[in-house]
Amino acid sequence: MIRIFSWIGSCAGKASKTLRYSNRLAEAVQKKAEGIGEAVSYEYMTGDMLRLDYCRSCNNCFMKGKCPLDSQDDMGILKQKLLDCDILFIGSPVYMGGMSAITKNVIDRIAYWSHRFELTGKVGAVFATTSASYGSETADQLAFLARMNGVVVAHTGYATLNAGSPNLYLDEVMLPLLDAAAERLLDAWRHPDAYIDPMQEKAFTGRNYLNRRARAFHNLINTDPPDETLVCESRHIGEYPSFAAMTEAYRKAGGWAESVTGGNDE
Ligand SMILES: Cc1cc2nc3c(=O)[nH]c(=O)nc-3n(C[C@H](O)[C@H](O)[C@H](O)COP(=O)(O)O)c2cc1C
């Protein structure tokens, strides 16, 4: 069973055009997967379904591995969904030239995941809907942010829904594109290495350097390094020759072993 989870950063609920894009793409994946004998489940959340506070810049997540807000709002629910899927959709409407505030808020709330490649091994589709402009720029930024978390992005798309009827546009104009996107997503599911972006290898090298430096410094002063370094060490991230090799190992193992060391909410 391939599990799709879609986070839609719009509070328009079922009326969200970005949700419609997501639903159409999920349908296309389901149809294609049927053809190769794979079952696909699909679940989504839109912004209005959760109560999410804004990051307070306390840095507890980077240092201790926990966000104090998670026990006070619904972020824990969303985090679990993000972790439990195989294919992750992230969709945002374009608001004033970029992603919506709620989309960015979620990305900020999981910023520390990018330091430990938390979403490694997942295949991603990112997309934006817009009435006129900035669709591709917004989708590109979503792709960058997903990749920073380890996601192998196989579809970066946008829909300019200015034809008066979003459904008509999605059905008549977008459907062939979404069909091709579904093909790529399933291909990436089988061969993730072919969809790794060069920046992911660079981020991997950079993170390993920072972890080695943190380890050396904390050894010198005889203290524990931050949680993010401990987690990377317990995941043996510094021992893989490349991001691609780490992704392959993650996929073979079926996920990260439990390695979260933090425990202090304060
Ligand atoms: C607050 C707000 C700001 C918007 N800013 C832009 C914009 O800068 N450029 C644009 O082309 N469309 C803009 N739009 C239109 C939305 O991007 C478009 O309607 C989108 O498909 C809405 O998606 P949703 O229904 O999933 O929320 C804006 C809409 C809203 C509500």
The ligand as a Gaussian input file, in Angstrom:
#p B3LYP/6-31G(d) Opt

LIG

0 1
 C       -5.029000      36.841000       0.280000
 C       -4.920000      36.423000      -1.144000
 C       -3.831000      36.832000      -1.885000
 C       -3.696000      36.454000      -3.205000
 N       -2.577000      36.840000      -3.896000
 C       -2.444000      36.474000      -5.185000
 C       -1.302000      36.898000      -5.935000
 O       -0.411000      37.567000      -5.447000
 N       -1.215000      36.510000      -7.237000
 C       -2.186000      35.761000      -7.835000
 O       -2.070000      35.463000      -9.007000
 N       -3.266000      35.317000      -7.137000
 C       -3.408000      35.649000      -5.835000
 N       -4.511000      35.211000      -5.124000
 C       -5.434000      34.236000      -5.727000
 C       -5.138000      32.810000      -5.240000
 O       -3.779000      32.474000      -5.432000
 C       -5.967000      31.751000      -5.974000
 O       -7.326000      32.084000      -5.930000
 C       -5.722000      30.389000      -5.390000
 O       -6.080000      29.403000      -6.340000
 C       -6.515000      30.146000      -4.104000
 O       -6.307000      28.838000      -3.670000
 P       -7.193000      28.184000      -2.498000
 O       -8.614000      28.181000      -2.982000
 O       -6.627000      26.819000      -2.351000
 O       -6.996000      29.028000      -1.275000
 C       -4.674000      35.609000      -3.804000
 C       -5.775000      35.221000      -3.052000
 C       -5.912000      35.615000      -1.741000
 C       -7.101000      35.146000      -0.926000

